[in-house]
Amino acid sequence: MKIHNYDTKLPELSKCPFCGEEPIAYLKGNEYSKKRSITIKCPKCLIKRTTGAISQSTEWLEGKSIQLWNNRVKKIIVNKTNLSL
């Protein structure tokens, strides 16, 4: 998985837990900039999560962003399931 430009879809990302839409990742910065960040955003309900890094590589940031988005999705689904019991 590589993010080169804005509006890149990442196949490893889980769908939005609120509406089920495919999220889009936005990369700000690159390997040569001091600070970089990735924002994962749902184009339908506009929920988003931004992960930033200063000293880590873009590959590390991509992996961390995917991990945090997917874990958040799992937690919300588990909480919704527990509420219906």
Residue, then its C-alpha position, 0 to 999 in steps of 0.5 A: m500500500k502506498i499513498h502518493n496523492y490525496d484521495t487515495k483509497l486503502p484496501e486494508l481499511s475497514k468500512c466506516p462503522f457509522c454508515g458502511e462507506e469506504p473511507i479515503a486517506y489524505l496524505k499531508g507531507n512526504e519523506y522530506s518534510k519535517k512533519r507528515s500526517i494521514t487523515i482517514k475520512c468517510p466521504k458520506c458521514l464525514i467522520k475522520r481520524t488524523t494520525g501524525a508523525i515527525s520522526q517516523s517514516t511514511e510507511w510507519l505512519e500508513g501502518k499506524s493510521i490503518q491500525l488505529w482506524n480499524n481498531r476504532v471500527k472494531k471497538i464501536i461495533v463491539n459497543k453497539t453489540n453490547l448495547s443490544l444485549 
